[in-house]
Amino acid sequence: MQTDVRIGIDLGGTKIEGIALATDGAELARRRVPTPRSYVETVAAITALVHQLEAHVGARGTVGLGIPGVIVPETGLVKNANSTWLIGEPLARDLERALARAVRTENDANCFALSEATDGAARGADMVFGVIMGTGVGGGIVHAGRVHAGRNLIGGEWGHNGLPWATADEVPGPACYCGRQGCIESWVSGPGVAADHARTTGQRHDAASIMEAAAHGNAEAIATRTRWIGRMARSLATVINLLDPDVIVLGGGLSNTEGVVVDLVRELPRWVFSDRLVTPVVRHHHGDSSGVRGAAWLWPATGA
């Protein structure tokens, strides 16, 4: 019987995914259920999912949870969650009561970075910056095997800085949901790419379709992709200038764009404050599984 099990739960907007990992990272069990649209039902669904995983592996495990937001230490309440029914609720406390054990909770982008730093594309690196390139633009920092959330719980939130070295036609920039204009996220996220393409061409397509068209030689799509790469390079250069990580790991849907790593590595040196750039930029190893695996790894091997 398995005796040292880590349970990871990834609470998404449409699904809740759970995984059970062995000490060496081997996957023992995995389950997915739809995400309810109420707080009480969400707590019940997570609790049931943990019990199902434990019943499958025949052992009680530690529990880590990744959420689309953060829990404020002073209050224990959720904030900044795009699953709005979680906001203002004591999620960790209620789960701990339901599961009768401690639950470690982190932002889902931090879980992605932790997964890739632990046994993924950045394994063995001391300082890792994980990038989420999808509907939003998130990021996570892992140092010496631990998440760095920061004093304000916004460590890695590079997407809500202004686009660096903006050109005249990029000022003031698109409106961002945070209330400002010209945020990196409003330019380089999936919706940002689609909006940029629509402004330039009058054509409305999602980012995945634009990148696919670019790969097939469509000139307008290639131009949109070129602008996106340039903006990504400028934005990631500021991360390197400030943090100087050992590895940058790309995740999210746009990280699957053909040639993205090669193009970013080519463009980054123009903007980084160094006479040479040796920072590896790599794609994720665990793909869509990184978030849930990172939640499981919130409990280190020592259980500390």
SVG drawing of the C-alpha trace seen along z (x, -y; Angstrom):
<svg xmlns="http://www.w3.org/2000/svg" viewBox="-24 -58 53 60">
<polyline fill="none" stroke="black" stroke-width="0.4" points="0.0,0.0 1.2,-3.5 2.1,-5.4 3.6,-8.7 1.1,-10.4 0.7,-14.0 -2.8,-15.1 -2.9,-18.1 -6.1,-20.0 -6.3,-22.5 -9.5,-24.6 -10.3,-26.0 -13.2,-28.0 -14.8,-25.0 -13.2,-22.0 -11.6,-20.8 -8.7,-18.4 -7.1,-16.2 -4.0,-14.1 -2.2,-11.8 1.6,-11.7 4.1,-9.3 7.3,-10.7 9.2,-10.4 6.5,-12.3 4.9,-9.2 1.2,-9.7 -0.9,-7.3 -4.4,-8.6 -6.1,-11.5 -9.8,-12.7 -11.7,-15.6 -15.1,-17.0 -17.0,-20.0 -16.6,-23.2 -19.8,-24.1 -21.0,-27.7 -21.5,-28.1 -19.0,-28.3 -20.6,-25.6 -20.8,-23.2 -17.2,-23.9 -16.0,-23.0 -18.0,-19.8 -16.7,-18.9 -13.0,-19.4 -13.6,-17.3 -15.2,-14.5 -12.4,-14.5 -9.7,-14.2 -11.5,-11.3 -11.9,-9.6 -8.2,-9.9 -7.3,-8.5 -9.7,-5.6 -8.1,-4.8 -4.5,-4.7 -5.4,-3.3 -3.7,-6.0 -4.3,-9.4 -2.2,-12.2 -1.1,-15.8 -3.3,-18.2 -2.2,-21.2 -4.7,-23.5 -4.1,-25.8 -6.7,-28.6 -7.3,-31.4 -6.5,-34.0 -4.9,-34.2 -5.7,-33.9 -4.9,-36.9 -3.0,-35.6 -4.4,-38.3 -8.0,-37.3 -7.9,-33.9 -10.2,-35.1 -9.9,-34.7 -9.2,-37.7 -8.5,-38.4 -10.3,-35.2 -11.9,-35.2 -14.1,-32.4 -16.0,-35.2 -18.0,-33.0 -14.8,-32.3 -14.1,-36.0 -14.3,-36.8 -14.7,-33.2 -12.5,-31.3 -11.7,-28.5 -8.7,-27.0 -10.2,-27.0 -13.4,-25.4 -11.4,-22.7 -9.2,-22.0 -12.4,-21.5 -14.0,-19.3 -10.8,-17.2 -9.6,-17.3 -6.0,-18.3 -3.9,-21.2 -4.3,-22.4 -1.7,-24.5 -3.1,-26.9 -1.3,-28.9 -2.1,-30.9 -2.4,-28.6 0.4,-30.4 2.7,-29.8 1.7,-26.1 2.7,-25.9 6.1,-27.4 6.6,-25.1 5.7,-22.0 8.2,-22.9 10.9,-23.7 10.4,-20.5 10.4,-17.8 9.7,-19.6 11.5,-21.8 13.4,-23.8 14.3,-20.9 17.5,-21.6 17.4,-25.4 17.7,-27.6 15.6,-30.6 12.7,-29.9 10.2,-32.3 7.1,-30.5 5.0,-32.3 1.4,-31.7 0.5,-32.8 -3.2,-32.3 -6.5,-34.0 -4.5,-36.1 -0.8,-36.6 0.3,-35.3 3.7,-34.4 5.2,-32.6 8.6,-32.7 10.2,-29.7 13.5,-30.1 15.3,-27.2 12.4,-24.9 9.8,-27.3 7.2,-29.7 8.0,-33.3 4.6,-34.9 5.8,-38.3 4.6,-40.6 1.6,-41.6 1.0,-38.2 1.7,-39.5 5.1,-38.0 5.5,-37.3 2.5,-39.4 4.5,-40.8 1.4,-41.2 0.2,-44.3 3.2,-46.4 3.1,-48.8 4.4,-47.5 8.1,-48.4 9.7,-50.7 6.2,-51.4 6.2,-53.0 4.1,-56.0 1.3,-53.8 1.3,-51.7 0.5,-54.6 -1.7,-54.8 -2.6,-51.2 -5.7,-49.1 -7.8,-49.2 -7.1,-46.5 -9.6,-45.0 -7.4,-46.2 -8.5,-49.7 -5.3,-50.9 -4.3,-51.1 -1.4,-49.5 -0.7,-46.6 1.4,-43.8 -1.5,-41.5 -3.7,-43.7 -1.2,-43.3 0.2,-39.8 -2.5,-37.6 -4.7,-35.5 -7.5,-38.2 -4.9,-40.9 -3.4,-39.3 -6.9,-38.8 -7.7,-42.5 -4.5,-43.7 -5.2,-41.6 -8.7,-43.0 -7.5,-46.6 -4.9,-46.2 -6.9,-44.0 -10.5,-44.4 -10.7,-40.6 -11.8,-38.9 -10.1,-35.6 -8.9,-34.0 -5.2,-33.9 -4.8,-30.2 -6.3,-30.7 -4.0,-33.6 -0.9,-31.7 -2.0,-28.8 -2.6,-31.1 0.8,-32.6 2.4,-29.1 0.7,-28.6 2.1,-31.8 -0.8,-34.3 0.9,-37.7 -1.5,-39.6 -1.2,-36.8 2.6,-36.8 2.6,-40.6 0.4,-40.1 2.6,-37.3 5.8,-39.4 4.3,-42.3 3.4,-39.8 6.9,-38.3 8.4,-41.8 6.1,-42.8 6.8,-39.5 10.5,-40.0 10.4,-43.5 8.2,-42.4 10.3,-39.3 13.5,-41.4 12.3,-43.5 11.8,-40.3 15.4,-39.3 16.7,-42.8 15.0,-42.7 15.0,-39.0 17.7,-37.4 16.2,-33.9 18.1,-30.8 15.3,-29.6 12.1,-31.0 9.5,-28.4 6.6,-29.1 3.1,-27.7 -0.4,-28.3 -2.0,-27.9 0.2,-30.5 3.3,-28.7 2.4,-26.0 2.9,-28.4 5.3,-27.0 8.8,-28.5 8.0,-30.8 11.1,-29.8 13.5,-30.3 12.0,-33.7 12.0,-35.0 15.6,-33.9 16.5,-35.8 14.7,-39.0 15.5,-39.1 19.1,-40.2 18.1,-43.6 16.4,-44.6 18.3,-42.9 20.8,-45.0 23.8,-42.7 26.4,-42.2 25.3,-38.6 22.2,-36.6 22.5,-33.1 19.1,-32.7 17.4,-29.5 13.8,-30.0 12.0,-26.6 8.5,-25.3 6.7,-23.5 7.3,-19.8 4.1,-18.8 1.7,-20.9 -1.8,-21.2 -0.8,-18.9 1.7,-21.4 -0.9,-23.3 -2.2,-20.3 1.2,-18.7 2.5,-22.0 -0.4,-22.0 0.7,-18.5 4.3,-19.7 3.3,-22.5 4.2,-19.9 8.0,-19.2 9.4,-15.7 10.2,-16.3 6.6,-17.3 8.0,-20.6"/>
</svg>
